[in-house]
Amino acid sequence: MQVTRAAPVRVRYSSHYTNAVLQASALEGFQITREGDTVPVAGSASFVGLTLFFEPTSHWEPDTTYQGIATGFERDLTLQFTTGDRLDETAPVLLGELVLSAFQTAETCEAPNGGVRIDATFDPAVDDGPPGDIEYQMYLTHGPTVEAPELRGRTRNTPAASVVLAMVLTDAEARSTICAEVLALDGVGRSSHPLQACIDPLVGNYFQPLCSIKSGKQPSRAGAPWKGLWPLLLVLAMLLVQRRRFRFAQHASPHTNNRRP
């Protein structure tokens, strides 16, 4: 609903469609019509990687429902959308900060031997187009195995107060500091400035407590402050002993001087 009038239609295909013959078949079989009409909408369709893009020759009509069909490998996909009355003219904006959190995870398809899950949390993007057109992408930009930015997560926008994207790192990928970057893309393909953050996956959110329990004994906070006072107490004791010796010497000296040979 409320699709902007300049937004292209995007169909993301699986890895089977690296085959040029399948891509040609998909382009030939793709069409969009207005609801209740049989004449296809004029426009151009092309593949960029594994994504088919269709852009109408002129903008979509306002407040109009369109339907279409995309040729698939095992089955065809029917699609439908309704336009609004706006043109998306500015890029989305990501405000706030990107917060990364690290958690140990069990075995997964991405990490058969287990690994570290990284959660990226941030505020939803602001855009002049419909919120449902926004897609978020997360890239791993720095790490012990990273040579170039790697797309590691993507999700559509939701009405939630915050967005969470997750990726799972293997032990090799998580052995030192990593950095991630999040982008927001709107319905016409404009992207926001990225949010960036770094984290040490081995440390992550695991902080050593100030008072830890060892050998099954409860720690004593009351006695801890006295540990730093023992040297001072020792010095005071030595001064007290010396003072007493001095006073004893003063008291004994008159008797010593009055002794007869």
Secondary structure, 3 states (H helix, E strand, C coil): CCECCCCCEEEECCHHHHCHHHHHHHHHHCEEEECCCCCECCEEEEEECCEEEEEECCCCCCCCEEEEEECCCCCCEEEEEEECCCCCCCCCECCCCCEEEEEEECCCCCCCCCEEEEEEEECCCECCCCHHHCEEEEEEEECCCCCCCEEEEEEECCCCCCEEEEEEECCCCCCCCEEEEEEEECCCCCECCCEEEEECCCCCCCCCCCCCCECCECCCCCCHHHHHHHHHHHHHHHHHHHHHHHHHHHHHHHHHHCCCC
